[in-house]
Amino acid sequence: MTASAALELSGVADLADAALAGADLSRSMLRGSHFDRCNLSAANLSRADLTEATLTGANLRKANLGRATLTRARLCPAEDAAPADLREASLERATLIGVDLSRALLAKAVLSRADLTDAHLPEALLAGVDAGQADFTRAAMPRVDATGAALIEANFTKADLPGANLAGANLTGANLTGANLAGANLSGAILTGANLTSADLTGASLAGATLRKATLTRTNLAGVDLLGADLTDADLSEASLFGDLQLREDLTGDSRPSA
């Protein structure tokens, strides 16, 4: 099969270890199919139905998964196996509900408006992704690396992000209501107008972060590093500020010399 050939499949297929780089699987019905260790780099999987498919160790670099359905699909690596590679892949408006992307490589992928409700992304690489308006409701994302990610108006309601690295991420207008960000690195992040109501930021770093007009009502800020942060017009009503809070800027953003 040539890389540009269209592949028409319907039903459960076993394509483990197959070479499908550049193949056209758009709109294919592939529920429960097996693509373990498959080379799907630059393949067209737009609008394909991959519900409950397994793609353990698959190479999906630069693949097009726009509007594809990957509900409960498994992309997590087997023990000692390489993680799924989705770097620079297009997953715009994809359905990824409950998908397992443990340790997956998603650097510079496009996830705008994708639905990742209840997804599993522990230790996944999301550096530089474009995930504007994506839905990460209740997603499990411990120790995820999303440095420099574009997460404008993304929904992280009740998402689990302990120890996540979000340094320099753009979270303008994001919804982080009830999110667990304990120990997370948000240094230099942009959180203008973000909603962090009832979020847990215990021990997190917000050094140099922009929190203008952010809502931090009932937010747990115990031990948070806010050195150099801009909290102009932020709402911290009923926030918990106990513990080793490091705050050397006032809420108008004017610098104050350290004591």
N, C-alpha and C positions, 0 to 999 in steps of 0.2 A: 504494500500500500504506500502510495506517495504521501508526502507530508500534507499536500493540499487536497487530498482526496476526501470526499464526504463519506462519513461513516454513518450508516443508518442502522440503529439497534433498537430493539424493543424487548423489554423483559429483563430478567436477571442474566448478566453476562459475567464470565470470569476472564478478565483481561489482566490478571496479575503479571507483572514483569513485561507487559507489552510495550512496544515502541510506537507511540501515537503522537509524537511531536508534530505540531501544526495541523493535526487532524481536525475535521469538522464534525463535531458531535452536537451541534446546536439543535435544540428542541427534542433531543433523544430521550426516550423513556428508559431510565437506567436504575430504577429503584432496586436497592439491595445488591447492586452489582459490585464486583471486586476489581479495584484498580491498584492493589497494593504494589508498591515499588514501580508503578507504571510511569513512563516518561510522557507527560502531557504538556510539556513546555510549549507555549504559544498556541495551544489547541483552542478551538472555539467550542465552548460548552455553554454558550448563552442560551438561557431559557430551558436548559436540560433539567430533567428531574432525577436528582441523585439522592433522593430520600433514603436514609439508612444504608447508603453505599459505604464501602470501606476504601480508603485511599491512603492507607498507612505507608509512609515513606514515599508517597508519590511526588513527582516533580511537576508542579503546576506553575512554574515561573513564567510570567508574562502571559498566562492563559486568560481567556475571556470567559468569565463566569457571570456576566451581567444577567440579572433576573433569574439566575439558576436557583433551583431548590435543593438545599442540602440539609434538610431537617433531619436531625439525629444522625447525620453522617459521621464517620470516624476517620479523622486524619491524624490521630495521635500516633507517635512512633512506638513500635514494639521495643522491648528492652534492648538497649545497645544498638538500636537501629537509627538511621538518619530521620530527622523530623520532616514532615511535609513541607515542601518548598513552594510558597505562593508569593515570593517576592515579585513586586511590580505587577501582580495579577489584578484583573478588573473584576470586582465583586459588587459593582454598583447595583443597588436594589435587590441583591441576592437574599434568599430566605435561608438563614443559618440557625434556625431555632434548635437549641439543644445540641448543636454540633460540637464534636470534640476536636479542638485544635491545640491540644497540649503541646507546648514547645514548638509550635508551628512557626515557620519563617514567613512573615507577612510584611517585611520592610518595604515601604513605598507602594504598598498595594492600595487600590481604590475600594473603599467600603462605604462610600456615601449612600445613605438611606438604606443600608443593609439591615436586616433584622437578625440580631444575635441574642435574642431573648433566651435566657437560661443556657447560653453557650459556655463551654469549658475552654479557657485559654491560659491555664497556668504556665508561667515562664515563656509565653509566646513573645516573638519579636514583632512589635508593631511600630518600630521607629520610622518616622516620616510618613505614616499612612495618612490618607485622606478619608476620614470617616465622619464627615459632616452629616448631621441629622441621623446617624446610625443609632440603632436601639440596642443597648447593652443591658437592658433590665435584668436584674438578678444574675448577670453573668459572673462566673467564677474566674477571676483574673489575678490571682496572687503572683507577685513578683514579675508581672508583665513589664516589658520594656517598650514604652510608647514615647520615647524622647522625641521632641520636635514634631509630634503628631498633630494633624489638623482635626480637631474634634469639636468643631463649632456646632452648637445646638444639639450635640449628641445626648442621648438619654442613658444615664448610668444609675437610675433609680434602684436602690438596694443592691447595687453591684458590689462584689467582694474584691477589693483591690489592695490588700495589705502588702506593704513592701513594694508597691508598683513604682516604676520610674517614669514619671511624667514631666521630667525637667524640660522646660521650654515648650511644652505643648500648648496649643491654642484651644482653650475650653470656653471661649466666649459664648455666653448664653446656654451653657450646658446644664443639664439637670442631674445633680448628684445627690438628690434627696435620699437620706438614709444609707448612703454608700459607706462602705468600710474602707477608709484610706489610712488606717493606722500605719505609721512608719513609712508612708509614701514620700517620694521625692517630687515635689511640685515647684522646685526652685525655678524662678524665672518664667513660670507658667502664666498664661493670660487667662484670667477667670472673670473678666468683666461681665457683670450681669448674670453670673452663674448662680444657681440655686443649690446651696449646700445645707439646706435645712435638715437638722438631726443627723448630719453626717458625723462619722467618727474620724477625726484627724489626729488622734493621739500620737504624739511623737513625730509627726510629719514635718517636712521642711517646706515652708512657703517663702523662703528667703528670696527677696527680689521679685516676688510674684505680684501681678496686678489683679486686685480684687475690687476694682471700682464698681460701686452699685451692686456688689455681690450680696446674696442673702445667706447669712450664717446663723439664722435663728435656731437656738437649741443645739448648736454645733459643739462637739467636744473638741476643744482646742488645747487640752492639757499637754504641756511639753512641746508645743508647736514652735518652730523657729520662724518668726515673722520679720527677721532682720531685713530692713530695706524694702519691705512690702508696702504696696500702695492700697490702702483701704478707704479711699475717699468715698464718702456716701454709702459705705457698707452698712448692713444691718446686722449687728451682733447681739440683738436682744435675746436674753435668756441663754446666751452661749456660756459654756463652761470654760473658764480661763484658769482653772486651778493647775498646779504643777509648775514645772520649770518653763513657763512661757517666756520666750525671748522676743520682746517687742521694743524696737528702738525707733519706730516711726509712729507719729500720732495718726489718728483716723482721717486727717486731712491730707496726708501724704507728705507733710513738711518734715524734713529731716531734723532730728534732735541728736546732739552729740551724746555718745555713750557716757554713762556715769563713771 
